[in-house]
């Protein structure tokens, strides 16, 4: 599933993107967190596939294990 995530130095400043498109994993995750449904995203980005969204979620879950210490939590 994670093979749908690409990191190319010349695309979006090397940030993880969806299959080489100019849509970052972060954008997908932020939109889901803001309340957009997967269907909303599929409509907004015609090239996007359900499996791409699942790959973003899997990527985010793995990233939490590695980067949690760098996130400043409120409290």
C-alpha positions in Angstrom: 0.0 0.0 0.0 2.8 2.4 0.8 4.1 2.1 -2.7 1.5 4.7 -3.6 3.5 7.3 -1.6 6.3 8.9 -3.5 9.1 11.2 -2.4 10.8 13.0 -5.2 13.3 15.8 -4.5 11.9 18.0 -7.3 8.3 17.6 -6.4 6.7 19.6 -3.6 10.1 20.2 -2.0 10.6 16.5 -1.5 7.5 16.0 0.7 5.6 12.8 0.4 3.1 12.9 -2.4 0.5 10.6 -3.9 1.8 8.7 -6.9 3.9 11.6 -8.1 1.0 14.0 -8.3 1.2 17.5 -6.7 -0.9 16.4 -3.8 0.9 15.8 -0.5 0.1 13.2 2.1 -0.1 16.0 4.6 -2.8 17.8 2.6 -4.9 14.6 2.4 -4.5 14.0 6.2 -5.3 17.6 7.0 -8.4 17.5 5.0 -9.6 14.3 6.6 -8.8 15.8 10.0 -10.8 18.9 9.2 -13.8 16.7 8.5 -13.8 16.1 4.8 -14.9 12.6 3.9 -12.9 10.3 1.6 -15.7 10.8 -0.9 -15.1 14.6 -0.7 -11.4 14.1 -1.5 -12.1 11.7 -4.4 -14.5 14.3 -5.9 -12.0 17.1 -5.4 -9.0 15.2 -6.9 -10.2 13.1 -9.8 -6.9 11.2 -10.0 -7.1 10.2 -6.4 -8.2 6.6 -5.6 -9.5 5.1 -2.4 -6.3 3.1 -2.0 -4.3 6.4 -2.0 -6.3 7.7 1.0 -5.7 4.4 2.8 -2.0 4.7 2.0 -1.9 8.2 3.5 -3.5 7.0 6.7 -1.0 4.1 6.9 1.9 6.6 6.2 0.7 8.9 8.9 0.3 6.1 11.4 3.9 5.0 10.8 5.2 8.6 10.9 3.7 9.1 14.4 6.0 6.3 15.7 9.1 8.2 14.4 8.2 11.9 14.9 6.1 12.0 18.1 8.8 13.6 20.1 9.0 16.6 17.7 5.3 17.4 18.1 4.4 20.0 20.8 1.2 18.9 22.5 -1.1 21.3 24.1 -1.6 20.9 27.8 
